[in-house]
Amino acid sequence: MKKILALLLTVGMVLGLFAGCGNSNTTPAGTAAAANPTAANPTAAAAADSLDGTYDITVWVSEMAGVKELTEQQIKDFMEENPGIVINATIEGVTELDSATQMITSVEDGADLFCFAQDQLARLVQAGALTKLGTKAAAEVTELNDSGAVAAATVGSDMWCYPMTSDNGYFMIYDSSVIPAEHVDSLEDIIADCEAAGRGFSMELETSAWYNVAFFFATGCHSNWTMSADGKSFESVDDDFNSDNGVIALKGMKKLLNSTAYKCSSSADDFSAAIPAAVVIVGTWGTSAAKAALGDNYACTDLPSFTVDGNSYHLGSFSGNKLVGVKPQTDPVKTAVLQKLALYLTNEKCQLARFDAVGWGPSNKAAQQSEKVAGDPALAALAAQSAYATPQGQIDGSWWDIAKVYATAAKEATTDEELKAALESYETSIKGLFSMSAEEREAFTVIGSINGDGWSVDLPMTKQDDGSWLTDEAYQMDAGVEFKVRQGKAWDVAYGTDGNNFVVETAGTYKVRLTLNGEEGTVELVPAE
């Protein structure tokens, strides 16, 4: 349950920077926010000569301990610097994924200001849940933040939100008593050290495309997605995973997949497991658990290189960001207030305060150069890895499932031909996204651990006369099996239980039914007759 902090803030400011920005505050035509008077009457915001007034706003921030309290203090600081406006702010802790999902489900009921992860940006733009930045605001964000963060906040030529961090990437945390410093650059040496010590090497290759693309980026492969001009759909993809370089990537991946030390995981808790890991590939969120488990042996660095046919390839990665968005408003002056507040909450001072409080890595270039940020071992490792990182752009939601499968295929492959076949299957699935009929995009399917398929197969459903959807077949399900029902074989619209996976409580043979009620969906099991 969300914990809510309500506070009454007195804030004053002049229109300043955002008097001109109001001219450009728009949302895509035809979305839920099309009636936004800022879009309908571009001069409305500019006509206002003051932001004085009273505003009721809701703010969604990370559920992490301390973030709500820090945000409360930062808004109070904003008040002191800009006296004159009354803001009734309700601050709620919401996960980044839930924040985006709830906004998409109902923009009207969503927060006025909300934090989310960059991989949700395309969905939010498509749903009309964001207000586009004006020219002046976008220019200031571009000047103050690193290029990856700016790209993360941008769809097409438009900037839709404010970068708050540049730490959503991964690097290598390791036990320095097992892995000597002279071995950290070689994947092969690290694997050998782990095997010799009877310790684990954790990297989430078979269940997360976010991690396994490291091998493809290492060999120069790419997967670049192009959205339509209105940001509502994906038009094309430039993807060369199915190539000679892709085969090299899978050969490198197999070295870890087929090692006795390998564990498919990205949890720093593996350092405390019964057979403890000596290496975990993870992000900054894993540092606390790693430090607690490893003590003085805690160390971190950028990812290593692997060798295939005498050539060395440094593992790549995705880089990403936390972002702050502003919901479209019917009052253009309130829009200006929210944009001003969002810019303040993502400035150098506020980003450094978050680093001090919760260890988040800044996107603000000046904050990144501060001694305390530059001296943090985890952020230093992330910075070193950034030279090999690819900013995570907007990607079709179905890709994340499609790109998981080739790792398992590579693990089982014994020949180059089998590796090529895995990549050909991947390419066929990618192309299928653009040949999907309107009926297929509207249809619902079930995906999960049913039949032991590892969330790699969508089970078809058929729409019933009463409007519900029912699987075409009944499936034997053990207790504990998890699944979700999703639309168009993507994750933009998906249903489980309270936002989580549906979990089978009693083993049996069932069909799955989805009953829709507006934006809500109820999933239930129907015993086979």
N, C-alpha and C positions, 0 to 999 in steps of 0.2 A: 504494500500500500504506500502511496506517495505520502511523504511527510511535507507539510506545507508551512512555510514561513510567510507570514503576512506583515508588511511594514508600510508605514505611512512616511513618505519622504517628501520634503519640501525642496524643490530644485528650481533654480532660475537660470536662464540663459537667453541669448539673443539668437536670432535665426542664423546669422553667420554663414558658415560654409554651406548649410543645407537649404538656404533660401534658393540657391541656384539648382541644387540637386533635385528639388521637388519636381522640376520640369521633366525629369527622366524616369521617375518612379513608375514603372509599368509592370504588368504581368502579361503572359501570353494571351493573345486574343482568344476568346472562346472558353477560357478557364473559369473556375469558380469566382475568381476575383475580377472578372471583366467589367463589373459595375464600379470598380474603384474610381472615384471621381478624379484622383490624381492622374489616372490614365485617360479618362474621358475629357478632362479639362486640364491640360498640362500647365496652365498658368495659375492654377488655384493656389498651389503651395507658395509660389513666388509672390503672390499677392499679399500673403500674410507678412506683417512687419514685426511680429513677436511670437515667441513660443509660450508666453505666459498663459496659464490656465491650469486646470486640474485634469489629470489623466489616470485612468484605471488600467493597469497593465498586468499581464501574467508573464512570468519569465521561467523557462525550463532550462535547468543546468544539470550537469552531471550529478548522478546519485552518490558519487564518491564522497566519503566523509570529509567534511571541512569546506567543500566547494560552495554549498549554499551560504554558509556563514561568511565566507570570503566575498562572495558576490554581494551580499547585504552590505558589507563594509565598503566595497568599491562603489556601490550606488550612493552610499552616504558621502563618500569622497566626491563623487560627481556632483552631489547636491551642494557641497561646500564651494566647489569651483564655479557653480552656475546657479546662484540663488534666484528664486522667483517663481518656480513652477511647482505645483503639487502633484506628486506621482503616488498613487496608491498601488504598490507593487506586491503581487503575490509570487513568491519564489518557490518553485517545486523541483525536487530531485527526480529526474527521469533519465533512463539510459539513453545513449545516443541513438540506438536502433529504435527503441520505443518512441522516442521523440519524433523521429521521421515518420514512423508508421502511424502514429496518432494524428500527426498533421495531415497526412495523406488521406486517412480515413475521414476526417472532418476538419477542413481548414477553418471553418467558422468557429468550431469549439477549441481550436488549438491555441497555443501560447502566442503572445504578441512578439516575444523575443525568445528564440530557442537555439540550443546548441545541438549539433549533429555531426556525424562523421562524413567525410567528403564523398564516400561511395554512395551516399544517399541523395546527393545533389540532383542528379538527373530525375529521380522520382519526384522530388519536391518541386522542381521546375515544371514537370509535366502536370502535376496536380494543381498548379497555380498557388502554391503555398509560400512563395517568396516574393518580396518586392525588389526589383532590380535597383542597383545603385545608380545614382546620377553620375554625370561625367566628372565633377570635382571630387566626389567621394571615392570613385573608382581610381582616380589619379593618385589620391593620397594613400589609399591602400596599396597601390602598386609601388609607390615610392618607399613605403615603410617596411614592407614585408618581402621575404625571399621569393624568388621567381616560381618555385614549386608551389608555394602557398597561394600565390596569385593565380596560377593555372588551376589550382584546386577549386578556387572560388568562381571560376569562369566557365560558362557554357557558350560556345560559339564566340561571339565578340562581346558578349555582355557579362558583367560581374553581378553575381546574385547574392553574395554574402560576405562576411568579414572573417579572415583567417585568425584563429586563436592560438593554434599550436602548429609545430612542424615536427612532431615526434611520433607520428603514427607509421613507423617502419620497424624493421627488425635487424638484429645483429647477433653476434655470438657471445653468449655468457658461458664461461668454462671454469673448471676446477684446475687451478694452476699447479696443484700437486700431482696432477695426472697428465696434463698437457703442457709440455715445456714451451717456453716462449719461441724457440726456434722452429716449432712445428705448427704454430697457429695459422700460417699462411697456406698450408697444404691439407686439403681434405683427406687425401690418402694417409698422411702421417697421423692426423687426428683420429681417423677410424682405427688405425693400427694401435694407437695408444689406448683407446677405449676398450678394444678387444683384449689387449694384453692385461689390462687392469680389471677386466670383468665388469666394466662400467658401461652405462648407456649413452647413446647419442640421440637426442630427441629433436626431430624436425617433422612438422606436420605435412607430409608429402601426399598421402593417399586421400586425405579428407579436406584439403584446403588448397585451392588453386592460388590463393594469395601467397602461400609459401613456395609451392613447387615451381612457380614461374621463375624462381631464382636461377634455375639451371638454363632455361630458355633465354632469359635476358643475358646470361653469361656468354652465350654463343652468338649473340647479336640478333636473336629473333624478336619480333614485335607483334602486338595485337592492338591496332589503333581503330577505335570505333568513331563513326561520324553520325552526329545527330542531325535531325531536320532543323531548319532555320528557327522554327517556333519552339524547339526543345522538347517536343512531345513524343518523338519516336526515333529509333535508330534507322538510318538509311543504308549504311554499308559498313563493312569492316575490312581493314587491310591487315591480314594475319598470315604470317609465314612459318608457323610452327611445323607444318607438314613440309619439311625441307631437309636437306643434308645437315644443316645446322641443328634442326630439331632432333634428328637422330643422335647427333653428338650430345645434345642436352640429355636425352634419355640414357645414353651410355654412362654419362657422368652421374646421373641420378641413381642408376642401378648399383653403383659402388656403395652407396649408403643403404639403399633399399634392401640389398642382399647381405648386408653385414649383420652379424650376430648382435652387434651393439645397437642396431637401429630400433627406435621406438617412434611410432607415428603419434607425435604429441608436440604441443607448443607450450606446455605448462612448466613453469619454473619450480613447481612443487615436485617435479621429477628428481630434483637434487636431493630430496628427502625420502625418496621411494625405497622399497625394500632392496631393490637393486638400483642404487642411486645413479643418476646420470652424471657424466663428467662434462657434457656439453648439452646446452639447450639453445635452439634458435628461437628467439622471442624478442619482444619489444620492451620498452621502458617499464611497462606495467609488471614485468617479471622480476625487476631488480630487488624489491624488498624481500621476496621469498628466497631469491638466490643468495642474497647477503646473509640472511638468517641461517641458511643451510651450510654455506661454504665458509663463512667467517673470513679469516685472513687469506684463504685460498680463492676468494671471489675475484674474478677477472673478466674483462670483456674486451672485445675488439670487433673489427669488421669481419665479414664473412670470408672464408678461405677460397682458394682456387682449386680446381680439379684438372687432371691431365687426361687427354684422350689422343691417341696416335701421336704422342710427342708434343702436342700443343697444350698450353695452359690457358684456362678460362676462369676468370674471377667471378664468383657467384654474384648475380645481381639481386635486386629486390624491388618491391613496391615502396614508394614513400607516400605518406598521406598526412592529413591534417584534421584537426577539429575546427569546426566553423560555427559562426553565429549568424542566424538568419532573422529577418524581420518579416512578419506576416503582413500581407496587404491590408490596408485600412480604408475605411470610408472617409476618414478625416485626414486631409493632406498635411495639416499642421501636426497631428499626432504622428504621422509617418515621419516627419522631420525630427520630432523628439526621439523617436525610436532609433532612427538612423544615427543621430548624434550620440545616443547612449551606446549603441552597438560599437561605434567607432571608439568611444572612450574605453569600453570594457575590453577592447582588444589592443589597446595601446601599449607602449613599452613598459610603463609602470605597472599596469595590471598584469601583463604577461610575466614580469619578473616576480610579482607577488604570488602568482600561481606556481611558479617554479619553486619558490621558497616553501609554499604550503603543501603542495602535492607532487612536486617534481616534474611538472609538465614542461616540455621543451618549447621555447618560444618560436614563433614565426617572424616576429619583429627583428629586423636585422641588427638594430642597436642592442637589443636585449641579448641576442645570440653572442655578441662580442663581449659581454660583461664577463668579468673574471670568474665569477662563481658558476656561470653556465658553461663557459669554455672549459672549466676545470672538472666538470662532472664526468666520471669515467664512462657511464652509459651513454650520455649525450655525445661525448667525444667519439665513442665507437660508432654511434649513429651518424655523426658528421663524417667520419671516415668512410662509412658505407655509402653515404650520399653520392659520392663520386661514381658509384656503380648502380645507383637507384634510378628507377623510372617513375616519375610522378603518376599516381593513379588517376587516370582520366575517367570519363564517363563510360561505363561498360554495361552492356545488356545483362540483366539479372540472370538470364539462363546460362551465360558463359561460365559462371562459377561452378555450376554442376558439370557442365560439359568438360571443363578443363581438369576436373578431379580424376577422371577415369583413366587417363593415359598413364598415371603413376602406377596404379595397380597392374595395368597391362604390362608395363615395363618391368615390374618386379617379377612377373611370371614368364616373361619372354626369354628365349634362349638363342635367338638369331636376330640379325639385323632386319630380316624380312618381317619378323613379328613386331619389331619396334616400328617399322614403317607402316605396318597395318594399323597399329594403334593410332598413329598420327593421321592416317587416311580416314579412320573412323571419326576422329576428332574434327577434321576438316568438313566431313559430310554433315556432322551435327551443326557446325557453325553455319554452313550454307543453308541448312534447313530452317534456320531462324528467319531467313529472308524470303523463304518460299512458303511460309506458314499461311494458311488461308485465314480469313476473318473468323470462320467457325472454329478453327483450331485455337486462335488467340482468345476466343471467348470461352472455350470449353475448360472444364476443371478436370484435374487429375490428382491422383494420390501418389506421394513420393515419401519414402522412408526406409526403415530397415525390414520391411515386409519381404519375405522370401529370401532374406539374406543378401539383397542386392546392393546394400551399402549406399542408399540414397542416389542411385545412378539410373533408375528406371521409373518413368512416369506410368502409372497404371490408369487406364482410361475409365472415364465416368460418362454416363448418359443422362441428359436432362429428362426428368419425369414429367408427367402431365400436371402434377401439382407445383411444378417449378423447382423442386429439389433436384439434386444430382446424386446418382447412385453408381457405384462401381459395376462394371459389366460382369465381373466374376466375384465369387467369394474366395477368401484367402485364409489359409491356416495361419493363425497368429499366436505366438507365445506371449505369456505375461511379460510385460516390460518392453515390448515392441513399440517403437515410436514412429510417428509419421505426421505429415501435414497435407492439407488439401490446397492446391494452388491453381491459379488461372493462367492459361497460355504458356504452361511449362516455364514460368518465371516466378520471381518472388515479390513482384509488385503488389499482388493480391494473394494472400495466403491465410489459411485458417487452421487453428489447432485448438488449444485450450488456454484461454486467458493470454493469448499471444505466444504461448510456448507450444512445444510439440504435443500432439495427442499421444497419451501413453495407454496401452492396452493393460487393463487390470487383471482380467481373467482370460486364460488361454481358450481358444476356440476357433471356429471357422466363421468368418464374418464377411459381409459386404460393408462398405463405408458409405454413409449418407451425409450430404451437406445440404442444410436448409438455410436459405438466405432470407434476411429480414432487413432490407435496406442495405446499409454498409456492414451490418453484422452478419456473422455466419456461425451456425452451430453444427459441429461435427459429432456424429454418433455411429456406433457399431450396430449392424443389423444381423442377428444370428442367421446362418444359412438354414434354409428349410430342409 
